[in-house]
Every structure is written in structure tokens, then in C-alpha cells.
């Protein structure tokens, strides 16, 4: 076995190949080290033999060395093998075999492989693409953050939601200044105009900001500035176009195959006139708390039993009909309502994912409906309001706050409130001091106090 003598001592041959060999002697050293099981040496040897500009070019042998290196745990060798079979470098193109190497690199956690797999999945596996990008983005990968920003700007494999896109563009710009550029791949890289995250984020942020209402833009900017690795933001604003089938809304996991029926507004007969008698928090809860249900939604019965589902809330409008947010039940085939010891099965009866308004029905009907509906135009900033929902599945949770703003975003009207809205509260009710329903709680801006929103209750009637 060849040896390397240095600094007066004898080093094992496997230490002789730590850089790409450039001479015949170095090639011999790397060959000996690789034959002895050195994975790095095998990969470096393959790099030389797989380079068509080198006089030692031998693509078949290069593939063999890369195979050995990959089998020994060298992640870079998996990339060489993917490229060779994907592009047909020194071997016929074989996309299926290339994808097999890519899958191994993804399983090993290689960021370049996860990015490439996500790009390849955007067309026919949008849920997988969203999951991969979200996973990388929460780790601080600015390239994945930018791809999410672009995706939410254009829609398709994720929902079109420029507020969400703006959030990720801001986060990517901050990450690009604080961490080195992540390892990527040409298949992914050609999705961008610029080579670095900071520049790409700067121009994309400006483009997105022009399409987000000024007040919402400020809120998104505050939320993005507080981002830390490990966080997936909840929906940052109203969705403009729903995601592709099988993809959950921003901030949630993968969806399922069940589809929502077309939107049908609530009948005018359910728009009962509001009461005017002021009540305290205790009386409001006693009056309308029984009208708010916990929603447990899952893709399958098996997922339900394994506690793999979503929690949300819903508000009863009559003895059979409830309203909620689509992001609570969309793509979910199994929907249960819980209150106290009672459990009911519900069925979607209408949905408009673009505005996050959904209806459900139960049979037979035995729900306790809200007593009255208050119009959005009758509300006043500064009024006391109460949120009732099921944060994290905890039923009948009361929160108190003020109306802090009345907003109209595109065609939908919102009540901005300081009353708490947290995960699981989506689809719950926002009530005034007389127990009238004024809105359906839908989203909040994370890390920004008091930036909670409810869809105006009367918008479910149109």
C-alpha cells in the first residue's frame, strides 16, 4: 500500500487524498486511498475521471468511484451521480435513476437535494413542494424563503397570498445578510434573477409591497422583523387565490383529497336583527358560548384516531348550519363537532377558499344558534368585543378586547380586534357587548399584539 512521508513521520495512505488530484502521483495516491475504503478519495478520484477536459477522462470509472463514495456516506458523491444521470454526463440520461440518488440525498438532509426535489414537485406534487420549502424556510434557508415568497406572489402550488409572500421576502432579506448562501443547484437556481438572497429579496419585497394594503403591510413587516429560526408564520393576510388541490393554506400542513362544494351564501332569513341590551363578559359567554363548537378535521378516520388532524372552531347560525373558515376544513374528509360531551359529524355545504368562508351542516339539526347578527357598518372602533373559540382544541375559551379597526381588503370586510385569536380559534365567533355576532375570527399577525382579524359576519350572507 502506498504511503506518504511527511514531517518526519509515516501517514496512512487514506490521509494522502484530501484535495482533487492534479498529477499522476496524486492520482496514484488517491487510487490507493480509495481502494482502501476512503470515501472522500473515491469522490475526488471520480471528479477527475469524470471531467471531460482532463486527459484521464473515463466517465464509466468515474461513476464507479462516485458509487463507492456514496455508499460510504459521501453526500457530494450523490450530487455527482444525480447530475450525471439527470443531464446525461458520461452516461445516457436516466431521470428515474437520477431521482433515486436525489431521494437518498433528501433523506440525508442535503439542502441542495431538498430544494431540487421541491422544484420538481411543484407541478404534480404541490403539497410535497410546500412541505419541503416550509421545512427549509423554518431552518433559515433564504433560498426556500424566497421560493415561498415567489409562490405566494403568483399562486398555483401554494395559495396566492401576497401578504404571506411579503413576509417571506422580508425574512429572506434578513437571513441573507446574516448567514452564508445555502448550498443549492442549477435546477433550483434558475428560478431567480439574482445570485444572492439579499438582492433578490430587496426587489421582490418592493414588488410585493406595492400590492399589499398599507396598514396590512406595516403589520406584516413587524411580524417578519420578529421572525426566528424554527417558526412557520400563520396566514399573514387574506388569501387571493386558493392553493392547488392537496395543498393546505399558508402556515398549515399538507391537505387531503376531499373538495369543498361551491359557495352558497347564507339565506337572509338567518340574518336576525341584533339585540341592544349591554351584557357583561359573563353574561355574553352564557348567552352565546353554546353556539360555538370545536372543530376536529382529519383526512381519514385513521388520521383522526392517530390525532393527525386540525383543530378549529365553528359558529351555529341555525339548528343545522354553521360557519367557519375554509382553512379549517378544506381537504378534510372527516369533520367532527364537539361541545361538552356531545360529538356530531358535520358535512361541508359550501365554500369559497379565496375568501376563507365556509359553511357546514349537521343532521339531524340540534344546534344552538347565535341570537343576532350585527352589521359591519354599525360597528365602532373602541367598542368592547369578545372572542369565543377553541385555541389548541380547548373548547369554549373566552377572550376580551376592543375593535381596533374596520378594514376592507378587496371585496371582503374585516373587523380588526385586540381580542385574542390563536391557533384553533379560526372559525370562532367575535361578539359585541350584547352577544350579537359581528365576525368570524380568521387570522392574526404573529408577534404583533392586537393584530387579529375577523371576517364581518354579514359577509357570509353575500
C-alpha positions as CSV (number, residue, x, y, z in Angstrom):
1,X,0.0,0.0,0.0
2,X,1.3,3.5,-0.9
3,X,2.4,5.7,2.0
4,X,3.0,9.4,2.3
5,X,6.1,10.5,4.3
6,X,5.7,14.0,5.8
7,X,7.1,15.9,8.7
8,X,9.4,13.0,9.7
9,X,6.5,10.5,10.1
10,X,4.5,8.0,8.2
11,X,0.9,8.7,7.5
12,X,-1.6,6.1,6.3
13,X,-2.5,6.2,2.7
14,X,-6.1,7.2,3.3
15,X,-4.8,10.6,4.5
16,X,-2.9,11.1,1.2
17,X,-6.0,12.3,-0.7
18,X,-7.7,15.3,0.7
19,X,-7.9,17.5,-2.4
20,X,-8.6,16.9,-6.1
21,X,-5.5,15.3,-7.6
22,X,-3.7,17.1,-10.3
23,X,-0.7,15.0,-11.0
24,X,-0.1,11.3,-11.8
25,X,1.5,10.8,-8.4
26,X,-1.5,12.3,-6.7
27,X,-3.9,10.2,-8.8
28,X,-2.0,7.1,-7.6
29,X,-2.2,8.2,-4.0
30,X,-6.0,8.8,-4.3
31,X,-6.4,5.5,-6.1
32,X,-4.7,3.7,-3.3
33,X,-6.7,5.6,-0.6
34,X,-10.0,5.0,-2.5
35,X,-9.2,1.3,-2.8
36,X,-8.7,1.2,0.9
37,X,-12.2,2.5,1.5
38,X,-11.7,6.3,1.8
39,X,-15.0,7.8,0.6
40,X,-13.6,11.3,0.1
41,X,-10.7,9.9,-2.0
42,X,-13.2,7.9,-4.1
43,X,-15.2,11.0,-4.8
44,X,-12.2,13.1,-5.7
45,X,-10.9,10.4,-8.0
46,X,-14.3,10.3,-9.7
47,X,-14.2,14.1,-10.1
48,X,-11.0,13.9,-12.1
49,X,-12.0,10.9,-14.2
50,X,-15.5,12.4,-14.8
51,X,-14.1,15.8,-16.1
52,X,-14.1,15.7,-19.9
53,X,-11.4,18.4,-20.0
54,X,-8.9,16.1,-18.3
55,X,-6.6,13.7,-20.2
56,X,-7.6,11.0,-17.7
57,X,-11.3,11.3,-18.6
58,X,-13.1,8.0,-18.0
59,X,-16.8,8.6,-17.2
60,X,-17.6,4.9,-16.6
61,X,-14.9,4.5,-14.0
62,X,-15.8,7.9,-12.5
63,X,-19.4,6.6,-11.9
64,X,-18.0,3.6,-10.2
65,X,-15.9,5.7,-7.8
66,X,-18.8,8.0,-7.1
67,X,-21.0,5.0,-6.4
68,X,-18.4,3.8,-3.9
69,X,-18.1,7.2,-2.3
70,X,-21.9,7.5,-2.0
71,X,-22.1,4.0,-0.4
72,X,-19.6,5.2,2.1
73,X,-21.7,8.2,3.1
74,X,-20.3,10.9,1.0
75,X,-23.2,13.3,0.2
76,X,-21.4,15.2,-2.5
77,X,-21.0,12.0,-4.5
78,X,-24.8,11.6,-4.5
79,X,-24.9,15.0,-6.2
80,X,-22.4,13.9,-8.8
81,X,-24.4,10.8,-9.5
82,X,-27.7,12.8,-9.8
83,X,-26.1,15.3,-12.2
84,X,-24.6,12.5,-14.3
85,X,-27.8,10.7,-14.8
86,X,-30.1,13.8,-15.0
87,X,-28.1,15.7,-17.6
88,X,-26.5,12.6,-19.3
89,X,-22.9,13.4,-18.4
90,X,-20.8,10.5,-19.4
91,X,-23.8,8.2,-19.4
92,X,-27.2,8.1,-21.0
93,X,-29.9,10.3,-19.4
94,X,-31.8,8.3,-16.9
95,X,-34.3,10.6,-14.9
96,X,-35.6,7.7,-12.8
97,X,-32.1,6.7,-11.6
98,X,-31.3,10.3,-11.0
99,X,-34.4,10.7,-8.8
100,X,-33.3,7.6,-6.8
101,X,-30.0,9.3,-6.0
102,X,-31.9,12.5,-5.3
103,X,-34.1,10.7,-2.8
104,X,-31.1,9.4,-1.0
105,X,-29.7,12.9,-0.7
106,X,-33.0,14.3,0.5
107,X,-33.1,11.5,3.2
108,X,-29.6,12.6,4.2
109,X,-30.9,16.1,4.7
110,X,-28.8,17.8,1.9
111,X,-30.3,21.3,1.3
112,X,-29.5,21.3,-2.4
113,X,-31.4,18.0,-2.8
114,X,-34.4,19.2,-0.8
115,X,-34.5,22.4,-2.9
116,X,-34.3,20.4,-6.2
117,X,-36.9,17.9,-5.0
118,X,-39.2,20.7,-4.1
119,X,-38.8,22.3,-7.6
120,X,-39.5,19.1,-9.3
121,X,-42.6,18.6,-7.1
122,X,-44.2,22.0,-7.8
123,X,-46.1,20.7,-10.9
124,X,-47.6,17.4,-9.8
125,X,-46.9,17.1,-6.1
126,X,-47.6,20.7,-4.8
127,X,-48.2,19.5,-1.2
128,X,-44.8,17.9,-1.1
129,X,-43.2,21.1,-2.6
130,X,-44.8,23.3,0.0
131,X,-43.8,21.0,2.9
132,X,-40.1,20.8,1.7
133,X,-39.9,24.6,1.2
134,X,-41.6,25.3,4.6
135,X,-39.2,22.9,6.3
136,X,-36.1,24.6,4.8
137,X,-37.5,28.1,5.4
138,X,-38.1,27.5,9.1
139,X,-34.4,26.3,9.3
140,X,-33.4,29.7,7.9
141,X,-32.7,28.7,4.3
142,X,-33.1,32.0,2.5
143,X,-33.5,30.3,-0.9
144,X,-36.5,28.4,0.3
145,X,-37.9,31.5,1.9
146,X,-37.6,33.3,-1.5
147,X,-39.3,30.5,-3.3
148,X,-42.2,30.7,-0.9
149,X,-42.3,34.4,-1.5
150,X,-42.5,33.9,-5.2
151,X,-45.0,31.2,-4.8
152,X,-47.4,33.2,-2.7
153,X,-47.0,36.1,-5.2
154,X,-48.1,34.1,-8.2
155,X,-50.1,31.2,-6.7
156,X,-50.5,27.7,-8.1
157,X,-48.6,25.2,-6.0
158,X,-49.4,27.4,-2.9
159,X,-52.1,29.8,-2.3
160,X,-51.8,33.3,-3.8
161,X,-51.4,35.5,-0.8
162,X,-49.1,38.5,-1.3
163,X,-49.1,39.3,2.4
164,X,-47.6,35.9,3.0
165,X,-45.2,36.4,0.1
166,X,-44.1,39.8,1.5
167,X,-43.5,38.2,4.9
168,X,-41.1,35.6,3.4
169,X,-39.3,38.2,1.2
170,X,-38.6,40.3,4.3
171,X,-37.4,37.3,6.2
172,X,-35.2,36.1,3.3
173,X,-33.6,39.5,3.1
174,X,-32.7,39.4,6.8
175,X,-31.4,35.8,6.6
176,X,-29.4,36.6,3.5
177,X,-27.4,39.2,5.4
178,X,-26.7,37.1,8.5
179,X,-25.9,33.6,7.1
180,X,-23.9,32.3,4.2
181,X,-25.7,31.5,1.0
182,X,-27.2,27.9,1.3
183,X,-26.0,25.1,-0.9
184,X,-28.2,25.0,-4.0
185,X,-28.3,23.5,-7.5
186,X,-28.7,24.9,-11.1
187,X,-32.1,23.3,-11.4
188,X,-33.3,25.4,-8.5
189,X,-31.1,28.5,-9.1
190,X,-32.6,29.3,-12.4
191,X,-35.8,30.3,-10.6
192,X,-34.2,33.5,-9.5
193,X,-33.0,36.7,-11.2
194,X,-30.0,37.4,-8.9
195,X,-27.3,35.3,-7.4
196,X,-27.7,36.4,-3.7
197,X,-30.7,36.3,-1.4
198,X,-30.3,39.9,-0.2
199,X,-30.6,41.4,-3.7
200,X,-33.4,39.0,-4.8
201,X,-35.3,39.8,-1.6
202,X,-34.9,43.5,-2.0
203,X,-36.5,43.7,-5.4
204,X,-39.2,41.1,-4.6
205,X,-40.1,42.9,-1.4
206,X,-40.6,46.1,-3.3
207,X,-42.8,44.4,-5.9
208,X,-44.9,42.7,-3.3
209,X,-45.3,45.7,-1.0
210,X,-47.0,47.6,-3.8
211,X,-49.8,45.1,-3.9
212,X,-50.4,44.9,-0.1
213,X,-52.6,47.5,1.7
214,X,-50.6,50.0,3.7
215,X,-52.0,49.1,7.1
216,X,-51.6,45.4,6.5
217,X,-48.1,45.9,5.1
218,X,-46.9,47.6,8.3
219,X,-48.3,44.7,10.3
220,X,-46.6,42.1,8.1
221,X,-43.3,44.0,8.4
222,X,-43.5,44.0,12.1
223,X,-44.2,40.3,12.2
224,X,-41.4,39.4,9.8
225,X,-38.9,41.5,11.8
226,X,-39.6,39.3,14.8
227,X,-39.0,36.0,12.9
228,X,-36.7,33.5,14.4
229,X,-35.5,30.1,13.0
230,X,-38.0,27.4,13.8
231,X,-41.1,29.4,13.2
232,X,-43.7,28.9,10.4
233,X,-45.9,32.0,10.3
234,X,-49.6,31.7,10.3
235,X,-51.5,33.2,7.5
236,X,-50.4,36.9,7.2
237,X,-53.4,38.2,5.4
238,X,-56.4,37.2,3.3
239,X,-55.9,34.6,0.5
240,X,-56.4,35.9,-3.0
241,X,-56.4,32.6,-4.9
242,X,-56.6,29.2,-3.2
243,X,-53.7,26.7,-3.4
244,X,-53.6,23.8,-5.8
245,X,-55.6,20.8,-4.8
246,X,-53.9,18.9,-2.0
247,X,-52.1,21.9,-0.6
248,X,-53.1,23.4,2.8
249,X,-53.3,27.2,3.4
250,X,-50.2,29.1,4.4
251,X,-48.9,28.1,7.8
252,X,-50.6,24.7,7.9
253,X,-49.5,21.2,6.9
254,X,-50.5,19.1,3.8
255,X,-54.1,18.8,2.8
256,X,-56.2,15.9,1.6
257,X,-58.3,14.9,-1.3
258,X,-61.8,16.0,-0.1
259,X,-63.1,19.0,-2.1
260,X,-65.5,21.7,-0.9
261,X,-68.9,22.3,-2.5
262,X,-69.4,25.6,-4.3
263,X,-70.1,28.7,-2.2
264,X,-73.7,29.4,-1.3
265,X,-74.4,32.5,0.9
266,X,-76.5,32.0,4.0
267,X,-80.2,32.8,3.5
268,X,-81.3,36.2,4.5
269,X,-83.8,34.6,7.0
270,X,-80.8,33.8,9.2
271,X,-79.7,37.4,9.5
272,X,-81.6,38.0,12.7
273,X,-81.8,41.6,14.0
274,X,-79.3,42.5,16.7
275,X,-80.1,42.9,20.4
276,X,-79.2,46.1,22.1
277,X,-79.0,45.3,25.8
278,X,-75.5,45.5,27.0
279,X,-74.2,42.5,28.9
280,X,-71.1,41.8,30.9
281,X,-68.5,39.2,29.8
282,X,-70.0,36.5,32.0
283,X,-73.5,37.0,30.5
284,X,-72.2,37.2,26.9
285,X,-70.4,33.9,27.4
286,X,-73.5,32.3,29.0
287,X,-75.7,33.6,26.1
288,X,-73.6,32.7,23.1
289,X,-70.9,30.3,24.3
290,X,-73.1,27.3,23.5
291,X,-73.2,28.5,19.8
292,X,-69.5,28.0,19.3
293,X,-68.2,24.4,18.6
294,X,-64.8,22.8,18.5
295,X,-64.0,21.5,15.0
296,X,-61.7,18.5,14.6
297,X,-60.9,17.8,11.0
298,X,-58.8,15.0,9.5
299,X,-58.0,13.5,6.1
300,X,-59.1,10.0,7.1
301,X,-60.6,8.1,10.0
302,X,-57.2,6.6,10.7
303,X,-55.6,10.1,10.9
304,X,-58.4,11.1,13.3
305,X,-57.6,8.1,15.6
306,X,-53.9,8.9,15.4
307,X,-54.6,12.6,16.4
308,X,-53.3,13.7,13.0
309,X,-55.8,16.5,12.2
310,X,-56.6,20.2,12.5
311,X,-58.4,22.0,15.3
312,X,-60.6,24.9,14.7
313,X,-64.0,26.4,15.6
314,X,-67.4,27.0,14.1
315,X,-70.4,29.1,14.9
316,X,-74.0,27.8,14.7
317,X,-76.3,30.1,12.6
318,X,-79.4,27.9,13.0
319,X,-80.2,24.4,14.3
320,X,-78.4,22.7,11.3
321,X,-76.0,25.3,9.8
322,X,-72.6,26.5,11.0
323,X,-70.0,28.9,9.5
324,X,-66.2,28.5,9.8
325,X,-63.0,29.3,7.9
326,X,-62.2,27.1,4.9
327,X,-58.6,26.7,6.0
328,X,-60.0,24.7,8.9
329,X,-61.9,22.1,6.9
330,X,-60.7,22.3,3.3
331,X,-59.3,19.0,2.0
332,X,-60.5,17.2,5.1
333,X,-62.8,14.2,4.6
334,X,-63.7,13.7,8.3
335,X,-65.2,16.6,10.3
336,X,-66.4,16.4,13.9
337,X,-68.0,19.0,16.1
338,X,-67.5,18.8,19.9
339,X,-69.1,20.7,22.7
340,X,-69.2,19.4,26.3
341,X,-69.8,15.6,26.0
342,X,-71.5,15.9,22.6
343,X,-69.9,14.9,19.3
344,X,-71.5,15.4,15.9
345,X,-70.4,14.8,12.4
346,X,-70.6,17.7,10.0
347,X,-70.5,18.0,6.3
348,X,-69.3,20.9,4.2
349,X,-72.2,22.6,2.4
350,X,-70.5,25.5,0.7
351,X,-67.0,27.0,0.5
352,X,-65.1,29.9,-1.0
353,X,-61.4,29.3,-0.2
354,X,-60.4,32.5,-1.9
355,X,-62.2,34.4,0.9
356,X,-61.9,31.7,3.6
357,X,-65.7,31.5,4.1
358,X,-67.1,28.0,4.5
359,X,-70.5,26.5,5.6
360,X,-71.2,23.2,7.3
361,X,-74.4,21.3,8.1
362,X,-75.3,18.6,10.6
363,X,-78.2,16.1,10.5
364,X,-80.4,15.9,12.5
365,X,-80.3,19.5,13.5
366,X,-79.9,20.3,17.2
367,X,-77.5,23.3,17.3
368,X,-78.0,26.4,19.4
369,X,-77.8,29.4,17.1
370,X,-76.5,32.9,17.8
371,X,-79.3,35.3,18.8
372,X,-78.5,38.2,16.4
373,X,-76.2,39.5,13.7
374,X,-74.7,43.0,13.8
375,X,-73.8,44.7,10.6
376,X,-70.2,45.8,9.9
377,X,-71.2,49.4,9.1
378,X,-72.8,49.7,12.6
379,X,-69.6,48.8,14.4
380,X,-67.4,51.5,16.0
381,X,-63.7,51.5,16.8
382,X,-63.2,51.3,20.5
383,X,-66.2,49.0,21.2
384,X,-65.6,46.1,23.6
385,X,-65.9,42.7,21.8
386,X,-65.5,39.1,22.9
387,X,-63.8,36.2,21.0
388,X,-65.0,32.7,21.7
389,X,-63.2,29.8,20.1
390,X,-61.2,26.6,20.7
391,X,-57.5,27.5,20.8
392,X,-55.5,24.3,20.5
393,X,-58.7,22.4,20.8
394,X,-59.7,23.8,24.2
395,X,-63.4,24.4,23.8
396,X,-65.3,27.5,24.9
397,X,-62.4,29.8,25.6
398,X,-63.4,33.5,26.1
399,X,-61.2,36.4,25.2
400,X,-61.9,40.2,25.6
401,X,-60.7,43.2,23.6
402,X,-61.6,46.2,21.6
403,X,-62.4,46.8,18.0
404,X,-59.2,48.4,16.8
405,X,-60.0,48.9,13.2
406,X,-62.6,48.3,10.4
407,X,-60.9,47.2,7.2
408,X,-61.9,46.3,3.7
409,X,-59.5,44.2,1.7
410,X,-60.6,43.6,-1.9
411,X,-64.3,42.6,-1.6
412,X,-64.2,41.4,2.0
413,X,-64.7,43.4,5.1
414,X,-62.8,42.7,8.3
415,X,-63.0,43.6,12.0
416,X,-59.6,44.2,13.5
417,X,-59.5,43.5,17.2
418,X,-57.3,43.2,20.2
419,X,-59.4,40.2,21.4
420,X,-57.1,37.2,21.3
421,X,-57.2,34.9,18.3
422,X,-54.8,31.9,18.3
423,X,-54.4,28.6,16.5
424,X,-57.6,26.7,16.9
425,X,-59.7,29.9,17.3
426,X,-60.1,30.2,13.5
427,X,-63.7,29.9,12.6
428,X,-64.8,31.0,16.1
429,X,-67.1,34.0,16.9
430,X,-66.4,37.6,17.6
431,X,-69.3,39.1,19.6
432,X,-70.3,42.5,20.8
433,X,-71.4,43.5,24.3
434,X,-74.9,42.4,23.6
435,X,-74.0,39.0,22.4
436,X,-74.5,39.7,18.7
437,X,-72.2,38.0,16.2
438,X,-70.0,40.6,14.5
439,X,-67.4,38.5,12.8
440,X,-65.8,35.1,12.3
441,X,-62.2,35.0,13.6
442,X,-59.9,34.2,10.8
443,X,-56.2,35.1,11.2
444,X,-53.7,37.1,13.3
445,X,-50.3,38.6,12.7
446,X,-47.9,36.6,14.8
447,X,-45.5,38.5,17.1
448,X,-47.7,41.7,16.8
449,X,-50.1,42.4,19.7
450,X,-53.6,43.2,18.8
451,X,-53.4,42.5,15.1
452,X,-56.2,40.0,15.0
453,X,-58.9,39.8,12.3
454,X,-62.4,38.5,11.9
455,X,-64.5,38.4,8.6
456,X,-67.6,40.5,9.0
457,X,-70.5,38.2,9.9
458,X,-72.8,39.8,7.3
459,X,-70.3,38.9,4.6
460,X,-71.4,35.3,5.0
461,X,-74.8,36.4,3.6
462,X,-73.4,37.5,0.2
